[in-house]
Amino acid sequence: MLHHDDLGKLILRLAVGGLILLHGIDKLLSPASITSIGNMLDAMGLPVFLAYGVLIGEIVAPLMAILGWQARIGGLLMAGNMLVAFILVHHDELLTLNAQGGWTLELQGMFLCGALAIMFMGSGRLAMHPD
């Protein structure tokens, strides 16, 4: 009775895509955050223009997942974005716990795992273009 994979995939796409999209909108409205990411890339010897890739990973990819259009590719892009965030921003927190005993990066970890689940499972039938 409660077995409906397509509804589960829709809920996953809406939750992960919607929550990551909010981060992307914030970056779009705060250009200083893109500059900050560019500075981190520059410090690592990478081209500064790669900072604009965050807009792909946090705006384009979540919209792909939400709509169910090329959701597997959207999941891949979101997962890649999260891996870059782990490396650039959160590398010092990878092995730390918060005050409640949880992993400091549990939100980022959920985003990464949710994006990977979308990548592997696809959109389901409740999508603009089911895959």
C-alpha positions as CSV (number, residue, x, y, z in Angstrom):
1,M,0.0,0.0,0.0
2,L,2.8,2.4,0.8
3,H,5.0,1.3,-2.0
4,H,5.3,4.2,-4.5
5,D,8.9,4.7,-5.7
6,D,8.0,7.5,-8.1
7,L,6.5,9.6,-5.3
8,G,9.6,8.9,-3.1
9,K,11.8,10.1,-6.0
10,L,9.7,13.2,-6.4
11,I,10.0,14.0,-2.7
12,L,13.8,13.5,-2.8
13,R,14.1,15.7,-5.9
14,L,12.0,18.5,-4.3
15,A,13.8,18.4,-1.0
16,V,17.4,18.2,-2.1
17,G,16.9,20.4,-5.2
18,G,14.8,22.9,-3.3
19,L,17.2,23.2,-0.4
20,I,20.4,23.5,-2.5
21,L,18.6,26.0,-4.8
22,L,18.1,28.4,-1.8
23,H,21.9,28.4,-1.3
24,G,22.4,29.2,-5.0
25,I,19.8,32.0,-4.9
26,D,21.7,33.5,-1.9
27,K,25.0,33.4,-3.9
28,L,23.3,35.0,-6.9
29,L,22.0,37.8,-4.8
30,S,25.3,38.2,-2.9
31,P,28.0,38.6,-5.6
32,A,30.6,38.9,-2.8
33,S,30.2,35.2,-2.1
34,I,31.3,34.4,-5.7
35,T,34.3,36.6,-5.2
36,S,35.1,34.8,-2.0
37,I,35.0,31.4,-3.7
38,G,37.1,32.8,-6.5
39,N,39.7,33.9,-3.9
40,M,39.8,30.4,-2.4
41,L,40.3,28.9,-5.9
42,D,43.1,31.5,-6.6
43,A,44.8,30.5,-3.4
44,M,44.9,26.9,-4.6
45,G,46.3,28.0,-7.9
46,L,43.1,27.4,-9.9
47,P,41.4,29.9,-12.3
48,V,39.1,32.3,-10.5
49,F,36.4,32.0,-13.2
50,L,35.7,28.5,-11.9
51,A,33.8,30.2,-9.0
52,Y,30.9,30.7,-11.4
53,G,30.6,26.9,-11.5
54,V,28.8,27.1,-8.1
55,L,25.9,28.7,-9.9
56,I,25.6,25.6,-12.1
57,G,25.8,23.3,-9.1
58,E,23.4,25.4,-6.9
59,I,20.9,26.9,-9.4
60,V,20.9,25.0,-12.7
61,A,21.4,21.5,-11.3
62,P,18.7,21.8,-8.6
63,L,16.2,23.1,-11.1
64,M,17.0,20.1,-13.3
65,A,16.3,17.8,-10.3
66,I,13.2,19.7,-9.2
67,L,11.6,19.6,-12.7
68,G,12.8,16.1,-13.4
69,W,14.5,17.1,-16.6
70,Q,17.9,15.3,-16.9
71,A,17.6,14.6,-13.2
72,R,20.5,12.2,-13.2
73,I,22.8,14.8,-14.7
74,G,21.5,17.4,-12.2
75,G,22.3,14.9,-9.3
76,L,25.8,14.5,-10.7
77,L,26.3,18.3,-10.9
78,M,25.0,18.8,-7.3
79,A,27.2,16.0,-6.0
80,G,30.2,17.5,-7.7
81,N,29.4,20.9,-6.3
82,M,29.2,19.4,-2.8
83,L,32.6,17.7,-3.2
84,V,34.1,21.0,-4.2
85,A,32.5,22.6,-1.2
86,F,34.0,19.9,1.0
87,I,37.5,20.6,-0.4
88,L,37.4,24.4,-0.6
89,V,35.3,25.3,2.5
90,H,34.9,22.4,4.8
91,H,38.1,20.4,4.7
92,D,39.0,21.3,8.3
93,E,35.6,20.0,9.5
94,L,35.7,16.6,7.8
95,L,36.5,14.6,11.0
96,T,34.8,16.8,13.6
97,L,31.6,16.5,15.6
98,N,29.3,19.3,16.7
99,A,28.2,20.1,20.3
100,Q,25.3,17.5,20.1
101,G,27.7,14.7,19.0
102,G,26.6,14.8,15.3
103,W,28.9,15.2,12.4
104,T,29.7,18.8,11.8
105,L,29.0,18.4,8.1
106,E,25.8,16.5,8.4
107,L,23.8,18.9,6.2
108,Q,26.5,18.9,3.5
109,G,26.7,15.1,3.8
110,M,22.9,14.8,3.3
111,F,23.1,17.1,0.3
112,L,25.9,15.0,-1.2
113,C,24.1,11.6,-0.5
114,G,20.8,13.0,-1.7
115,A,22.3,14.2,-4.9
116,L,24.0,10.9,-5.4
117,A,20.7,9.1,-4.9
118,I,19.1,11.3,-7.5
119,M,22.0,10.5,-9.9
120,F,21.6,6.8,-9.4
121,M,17.8,6.5,-9.3
122,G,16.8,9.1,-11.8
123,S,13.6,11.2,-11.7
124,G,10.9,8.6,-11.7
125,R,7.7,9.0,-13.6
126,L,6.5,12.1,-11.8
127,A,8.8,14.3,-13.8
128,M,8.9,16.7,-16.8
129,H,11.1,14.2,-18.6
130,P,11.3,10.8,-16.8
131,D,14.6,9.1,-16.9
